Amino acid sequence: DTAVSQTPKYLVTQMGNDKSIKCEQNLGHDTMYWYKQDSKKFLKIMFSYNNKELIINETVPNRFSPKSPDKAHLNLHINSLELGDSAVYFCASSQVTGNYGYTFGSGTRLTVV
Amino acid sequence: AQSVTQLDSQVPVFEEAPVELRCNYSSSVSVYLFWYVQYPNQGLQLLLKYLSGSTLVKGINGFEAEFNKSQTSFHLRKPSVHISDTAEYFCAVSDTNTNAGKSTFGDGTTLTVKP
């Protein structure tokens, strides 16, 4: 039973398309995150939600919009995809706000062609 | 704001040898510190964490790390590595004074264990 699950695992799409990545956690955690890992494996935080409330919104293009329908789900919608959006996107969750360590999903590899 | 510097981008080592992966951090406030491991084509897995208390922290897979406040370091060690330890290792820091829960990650160290 996967603790943090992301779908899809792979996503190949053309420039200009709109796509969504879904994330669900069954750990009962209050806080969820989206991180982007580029081709050099650098990890950068994009968003964080605590119990459906947005608490971190880093400098991310407006084309990226997170949505949290409940505290167990955090989805990421991307409009007008660009080549530079190609990366691995990780969802993560933590037990309490303040971060005592993350549980990561297995990632979604997005390739924009 | 915090920052993390992993001093070695690549560490090759022979099987059964000891290894140390070095991590320095910078912060104006108290921090929590973490090491994560990422195996190929997988997500990151928490190896160990320092929140408070004893500066020597033991984690999974035989790894340990020591928090050194004066040197602002949190180096990861294992006395004898296995081929299966080949992976990417990330050091991360989080501010204890904020409830935002954001972690800042280092650039990673690639550990390659050779037979």
Interface residues (C-beta under 8 A of the other chain):
Chain A: V4 T31 Y33 K40 K41 F42 L43 K44 I45 S48 N50 I55 I56 F90 A92 S94 V96 T97 G98 N99 Y100 G101 Y102 T103 F104 G105 S106 G107
Chain B: Y32 F34 Y36 Q38 Q42 G43 L44 Q45 L46 K49 L51 E88 F90 S94 T96 T98 N99 A100 G101 K102 S103 T104 F105 D107 G108
